[in-house]
Amino acid sequence: MAHVPVLLKEVIDYLNPQANENFIDATVGEGGHTAAILERNKPKGKVLGIEMDLELYQKLKSCMAEFPISNFQFSNRLILVNDSYINLKKIVEKNHFKPVHGILFDLGMCSWHLEASRRGFSYLKDEPLDMRFNPKNSLTAAEIINFWDIEKIEKILKEFGEERYARRISLAIKEMRKKEKIIGTHQLVDILKRVLPKNYDKKRMHFATRTFQALRITVNNELQIIENGIKQAIKILEPGGKITVISFHSLEDRIVKNLFREKAKIKELSILTKKPISPCSEEIRNNPRSRSAKLRAAEKL
């Protein structure tokens, strides 16, 4: 499946890029949202695009010549950085990137991670249990599954996967790893298939979704990074600047909602979305992966 940026129209509507304004795409991925912003903020508006994954960053760098923007000079309008938005303030200072009129966080995985990264993000492929967005980090999903205490595995499945059968799964992992090392995604899926009830959550999601989510969040320390990154973004924004955040599960959305409310109470932000914006039925039909996306937006006062 080709990369399709989620909630693209809504992101552009809330960010509302104007000629010559500067924006940050804190999770540039395959560049879909960035391309749309650059179409709107020309001739001199810039985008600072941050991508933590070195392989994805290099992929984007190499295909910049084919970026879907007419008459576009990359050298002076798009600044690409291989880093994490946990370092947002430092990245902005290092690149002397100001003023900043809008910041986007798309917290979902891009298609490339699921389809081409070969790092075990998808339960549909038999790949190594890695799940690192940044391969320089030492912790992998396989290390958690094979070496962490069972109580600790149960805890992350409950907290980060909201998995009601966390105890059952963790005990099954304990038994399996006595026999063999669990190194591949299909080994883990087989364990889940064996211990979870038949038709478990079938209408809502694949039975492995919650476990894979919990492992990925833990490996990449995602929830702590989100809160820290958004707090930095609010400080960086110019008054009147917009921040938009797309989340893909309730844990992420709760962090964004609570943070926006907290900042609204002290008159630092004005919330633009009373309720999160979801994709329309047409977008979900064209891009099924967008179905769980939720967008929240705010303006700096």
C-alpha positions in Angstrom: 0.0 0.0 0.0 1.4 3.4 -0.9 1.8 6.0 1.9 -1.4 7.9 2.5 -1.3 10.8 5.0 -4.1 10.5 7.5 -6.7 13.3 8.0 -4.7 15.4 5.6 -7.6 17.9 4.8 -8.3 18.4 8.5 -4.6 18.9 9.4 -4.3 21.6 6.7 -7.6 23.2 7.8 -6.5 23.5 11.4 -2.8 24.5 10.8 -4.0 26.9 8.1 -0.6 27.5 6.5 -0.2 30.9 4.9 2.4 32.2 2.5 5.9 32.4 4.0 5.0 30.9 7.4 7.2 28.2 9.0 6.0 24.8 10.3 7.4 21.8 12.1 6.4 18.3 11.1 7.7 16.5 14.2 7.0 13.0 12.7 7.7 13.6 9.0 7.6 9.9 8.1 7.1 9.5 4.3 6.4 13.3 3.9 2.7 13.4 2.9 1.7 16.1 5.4 4.9 18.0 4.8 4.3 18.1 1.1 0.8 19.6 1.6 2.1 22.2 4.0 4.8 23.2 1.5 2.3 23.7 -1.2 0.4 26.2 1.0 3.3 28.2 2.6 5.3 29.0 -0.6 7.1 30.9 -1.9 9.4 31.3 1.2 7.7 29.3 4.0 9.8 26.5 5.4 9.1 23.1 7.1 11.4 21.5 9.6 10.8 17.8 9.3 12.0 15.5 12.1 12.3 11.7 11.6 13.7 9.5 14.3 14.1 6.4 12.1 17.5 6.6 10.2 16.4 4.3 7.4 13.2 6.2 6.8 15.0 9.5 7.0 17.5 8.3 4.4 14.7 7.0 2.2 13.0 10.4 2.3 16.3 12.2 1.6 17.0 10.1 -1.5 13.5 10.6 -3.0 13.4 14.3 -2.4 13.8 14.9 -6.2 10.5 13.2 -6.7 8.7 15.0 -3.9 5.2 15.9 -5.1 5.6 19.6 -5.2 5.9 21.6 -8.4 8.7 24.2 -8.8 10.0 23.4 -5.3 13.6 24.1 -4.2 14.3 21.7 -1.4 17.6 23.2 -0.4 16.0 26.3 1.1 12.4 25.2 2.1 12.6 21.8 3.7 15.0 21.0 6.5 15.2 17.3 7.3 16.6 16.2 10.6 17.3 12.6 11.8 16.4 12.9 15.5 13.5 12.4 17.9 11.0 15.2 18.8 11.9 14.5 22.5 14.8 16.9 21.5 12.5 19.4 19.8 13.8 22.5 21.6 17.4 21.6 20.8 16.6 20.8 17.2 14.9 24.2 16.7 17.7 26.1 18.3 20.4 24.2 16.3 18.7 25.0 13.0 17.8 28.6 14.0 14.2 27.7 13.0 11.9 30.6 13.9 9.3 31.9 14.1 7.2 28.7 14.2 3.6 29.2 13.1 2.4 25.6 13.5 3.5 22.1 14.6 2.1 18.7 13.6 2.5 15.4 15.5 1.3 12.3 13.7 1.8 9.6 16.3 0.9 6.6 14.1 3.3 4.3 12.3 3.6 4.9 8.6 3.0 2.2 6.0 6.7 1.7 5.5 7.2 0.5 9.1 4.5 -2.1 8.7 5.4 -3.2 5.2 9.1 -2.7 4.6 11.0 -2.1 7.8 11.4 -5.9 8.6 11.3 -5.0 12.3 8.3 -7.0 13.5 5.7 -4.2 13.8 3.1 -6.2 11.9 1.6 -9.4 13.3 0.8 -10.4 9.7 4.4 -10.9 8.7 6.9 -13.3 10.1 9.8 -11.0 11.1 12.2 -10.6 14.0 10.6 -9.2 17.2 12.4 -5.9 17.1 9.9 -3.0 17.1 12.5 -0.2 17.4 11.8 3.0 15.6 15.4 3.9 16.3 17.6 0.8 15.8 20.4 2.5 17.8 18.3 1.9 21.0 19.3 -1.3 22.8 15.9 -2.6 24.0 13.9 -4.8 21.6 10.6 -6.6 21.8 12.4 -10.0 21.8 14.4 -8.9 24.9 11.2 -8.0 26.8 9.5 -11.3 25.8 12.5 -13.6 26.6 14.2 -11.9 29.6 11.8 -9.6 31.5 10.0 -10.9 34.6 6.6 -12.2 33.9 5.0 -9.8 36.3 6.6 -6.9 34.4 5.3 -8.3 31.0 1.8 -8.6 32.5 2.0 -5.0 33.7 2.9 -3.5 30.3 0.2 -5.7 28.6 -2.4 -4.3 31.0 -1.2 -0.7 31.0 0.0 -0.1 27.4 -2.2 -2.7 25.6 -5.2 -2.5 27.8 -5.2 -6.3 27.4 -7.7 -8.0 29.7 -6.0 -11.4 29.3 -2.6 -10.0 30.3 -2.0 -12.6 33.0 -3.0 -15.5 30.7 -0.6 -14.3 27.9 2.3 -13.6 30.2 2.1 -17.1 31.8 1.9 -18.7 28.3 5.1 -16.7 27.3 6.8 -18.0 30.5 6.0 -21.6 29.6 7.1 -21.2 25.9 10.4 -19.5 26.6 11.4 -22.4 28.8 11.3 -24.6 25.7 12.7 -22.1 23.1 13.7 -18.6 22.5 10.8 -16.4 21.2 12.4 -14.4 18.4 9.8 -14.0 15.7 6.4 -12.4 15.4 4.6 -15.6 14.3 5.9 -17.4 17.4 4.3 -14.7 19.5 1.1 -14.7 17.4 0.9 -18.5 17.8 1.0 -18.2 21.6 -1.7 -15.6 21.5 -3.9 -17.7 19.2 -3.6 -20.6 21.6 -4.4 -18.8 24.8 -6.9 -16.1 23.8 -10.7 -17.0 23.4 -11.8 -17.7 19.8 -13.3 -14.7 18.1 -11.7 -12.4 20.8 -12.4 -8.8 19.7 -12.8 -10.1 16.2 -15.2 -7.3 15.1 -13.0 -4.5 16.6 -9.4 -5.6 16.0 -7.0 -8.5 15.4 -6.4 -10.5 18.6 -2.7 -9.7 18.5 -3.2 -5.9 18.3 -3.1 -5.1 22.0 0.0 -7.2 22.7 1.9 -5.8 19.8 0.9 -2.3 20.8 2.1 -2.8 24.4 5.5 -4.1 23.3 6.0 -1.3 20.7 5.1 1.4 23.2 7.5 0.0 25.8 10.4 -0.5 23.3 10.1 3.1 22.1 9.1 4.7 25.4 6.3 6.3 23.4 4.0 7.8 26.0 6.6 9.7 27.9 8.1 11.1 24.7 4.7 12.3 23.5 4.0 14.4 26.6 7.5 15.8 26.7 7.5 16.6 23.0 4.1 18.4 23.1 5.1 20.5 26.1 8.2 21.7 24.2 6.1 22.4 21.1 3.8 24.7 23.0 6.8 26.7 24.2 8.3 27.0 20.8 5.1 28.1 19.0 4.5 31.8 18.3 1.3 33.3 19.8 -1.5 32.5 17.4 0.4 29.4 16.2 -1.4 26.1 15.9 -0.6 22.6 17.2 -2.3 19.5 15.8 -1.8 16.0 17.1 -3.1 12.8 15.5 -3.3 9.8 17.9 -4.2 6.2 17.2 -5.2 4.7 20.5 -6.9 5.8 23.7 -3.6 6.1 25.8 -2.1 8.6 23.3 -5.4 10.5 23.0 -5.8 10.8 26.7 -2.3 12.3 27.1 -3.1 14.9 24.4 -6.6 15.7 25.8 -5.4 16.2 29.4 -2.3 18.2 28.3 -4.4 20.6 26.2 -7.0 21.0 29.0 -4.3 21.7 31.5 -2.7 24.4 29.3 -6.2 25.9 28.4 -6.9 26.3 32.2 -3.8 28.5 32.5 -4.7 30.4 29.3 -1.7 29.1 27.4 -3.8 27.4 24.8 -7.2 27.7 23.2 -8.6 24.3 22.3 -10.0 24.3 18.7 -11.5 20.8 18.8 -14.1 20.2 21.5 -14.1 16.6 20.5 -11.4 14.7 18.6 -11.9 14.7 14.8 -12.2 11.3 13.2 -11.7 10.4 9.5 -14.9 10.4 7.3 -16.3 7.1 6.0 -14.7 7.8 2.6 -11.2 8.1 4.0 -11.6 5.0 6.1 -12.8 3.1 2.9 -9.8 4.4 1.0 -7.3 3.9 3.8 -8.5 1.4 6.4 -5.5 2.1 8.7 -7.0 5.6 9.3 -10.0 4.2 11.1 -8.7 4.7 14.7 -7.1 8.1 14.1 -8.2 11.1 16.2 -7.1 14.6 15.7 -6.9 17.3 18.3 -5.9 20.9 17.6 -5.2 24.0 19.7 -4.0 27.5 19.3 -1.3 29.2 21.4 -2.6 32.3 23.2 
